[in-house]
Amino acid sequence: MKLLPNNCRIGKMSVVPKNWKTTKGKIAKSNLKSEWYIVYRFYDDNTGKVRQIKKEV
């Protein structure tokens, strides 16, 4: 968990597809056509709210 300004935090980020580092050849080409995104959780300790963020790449 990483601390941010204004009493906020961010959780661990993950990339989809999960095998983005290890794909080669035909599988890598098919992954280029699929949807890629980054997912993480944002915690606002001032309000007590948690949001899951999905950022398309």
Backbone as numpy.savetxt, mean C-alpha at the origin, in Angstrom:
# Nx Ny Nz CAx CAy CAz Cx Cy Cz
5.16 0.67 12.40 4.31 1.83 12.40 5.21 3.07 12.40
4.92 4.01 11.54 5.71 5.22 11.42 4.90 6.40 11.96
5.54 7.21 12.81 4.87 8.38 13.36 4.89 9.53 12.36
3.78 10.23 12.28 3.63 11.38 11.40 3.34 12.62 12.24
3.42 13.82 11.66 3.07 15.03 12.41 1.60 15.03 12.84
1.26 15.87 13.78 -0.11 16.07 14.25 -0.73 14.83 14.89
0.10 14.05 15.57 -0.39 12.89 16.32 -1.06 11.86 15.42
-0.45 11.59 14.27 -0.97 10.59 13.33 0.09 9.52 13.11
-0.34 8.38 12.60 0.56 7.27 12.32 0.17 6.62 10.99
1.11 5.88 10.41 0.85 5.12 9.19 1.34 3.70 9.41
0.55 2.73 8.96 0.90 1.32 9.10 1.80 0.85 7.97
2.09 -0.43 7.98 2.95 -1.04 6.98 2.28 -0.96 5.60
3.07 -0.58 4.60 2.56 -0.51 3.23 2.77 -1.84 2.54
1.85 -2.18 1.64 2.02 -3.37 0.83 1.67 -3.05 -0.62
2.30 -3.78 -1.53 2.12 -3.58 -2.96 1.36 -4.78 -3.53
0.42 -4.51 -4.41 -0.31 -5.57 -5.11 -0.04 -5.39 -6.59
0.43 -6.38 -7.31 0.53 -7.79 -6.96 1.70 -8.06 -6.01
1.50 -9.03 -5.14 2.49 -9.32 -4.10 3.81 -9.83 -4.67
3.80 -10.44 -5.83 5.03 -11.00 -6.41 5.70 -10.01 -7.35
5.56 -8.74 -7.15 6.08 -7.72 -8.06 7.59 -7.75 -8.17
8.31 -8.19 -7.14 9.78 -8.21 -7.18 10.33 -9.43 -7.91
9.60 -10.52 -7.90 10.16 -11.79 -8.37 9.63 -12.24 -9.72
8.76 -11.50 -10.34 8.19 -11.96 -11.61 9.16 -11.76 -12.76
9.20 -12.75 -13.65 10.08 -12.69 -14.83 9.36 -13.30 -16.01
9.77 -12.94 -17.20 9.26 -13.54 -18.42 7.80 -13.24 -18.68
7.06 -14.29 -19.07 5.65 -14.14 -19.42 4.80 -13.66 -18.25
5.14 -14.12 -17.04 4.38 -13.71 -15.86 4.54 -12.21 -15.64
5.74 -11.69 -15.83 5.98 -10.25 -15.66 5.16 -9.45 -16.66
5.07 -9.91 -17.90 4.29 -9.20 -18.91 2.81 -9.19 -18.56
2.31 -10.30 -18.01 0.89 -10.34 -17.62 0.64 -9.44 -16.41
1.63 -9.32 -15.51 1.49 -8.43 -14.35 1.42 -6.97 -14.77
2.09 -6.62 -15.87 2.04 -5.24 -16.34 0.63 -4.85 -16.77
-0.14 -5.82 -17.21 -1.50 -5.57 -17.65 -2.49 -5.55 -16.49
-2.11 -6.11 -15.35 -3.02 -6.17 -14.20 -2.99 -4.86 -13.42
-3.93 -4.74 -12.51 -4.04 -3.53 -11.68 -2.98 -3.55 -10.58
-2.22 -2.47 -10.46 -1.21 -2.33 -9.43 -1.67 -1.26 -8.45
-1.44 -1.49 -7.15 -1.76 -0.47 -6.17 -0.98 -0.69 -4.88
-0.94 0.36 -4.07 -0.29 0.35 -2.76 -1.38 0.52 -1.72
-1.32 -0.27 -0.66 -2.33 -0.23 0.39 -1.64 0.02 1.72
-2.23 0.90 2.54 -1.73 1.13 3.89 -2.85 1.67 4.76
-2.64 1.66 6.06 -3.63 2.19 7.00 -3.10 3.48 7.60
-4.00 4.45 7.71 -3.70 5.77 8.27 -4.47 5.90 9.58
-3.76 6.18 10.66 -4.36 6.30 11.98 -4.31 7.76 12.44
-5.46 8.33 12.74 -5.53 9.69 13.27 -5.87 9.59 14.76
-4.87 9.72 15.62 -5.09 9.56 17.06 -5.89 10.71 17.66
-6.00 11.83 16.97 -6.80 12.95 17.47 -8.29 12.62 17.42
-8.72 11.93 16.39 -10.14 11.60 16.23 -10.43 10.13 16.54
-9.39 9.30 16.60 -9.57 7.88 16.84 -9.99 7.11 15.60
-9.93 7.75 14.44 -10.35 7.10 13.20 -9.18 6.41 12.51
-9.52 5.31 11.83 -8.55 4.56 11.04 -9.11 4.46 9.63
-8.27 4.75 8.64 -8.69 4.65 7.24 -7.72 3.77 6.49
-8.25 2.91 5.64 -7.39 2.13 4.76 -7.31 2.89 3.45
-6.09 3.15 3.00 -5.84 3.91 1.79 -5.37 2.97 0.69
-5.95 3.09 -0.48 -5.56 2.31 -1.65 -5.19 3.29 -2.75
-3.92 3.34 -3.09 -3.42 4.26 -4.10 -3.05 3.49 -5.35
-3.78 3.73 -6.44 -3.47 3.04 -7.69 -2.21 3.62 -8.31
-1.41 2.75 -8.88 -0.14 3.17 -9.47 -0.26 3.15 -10.98
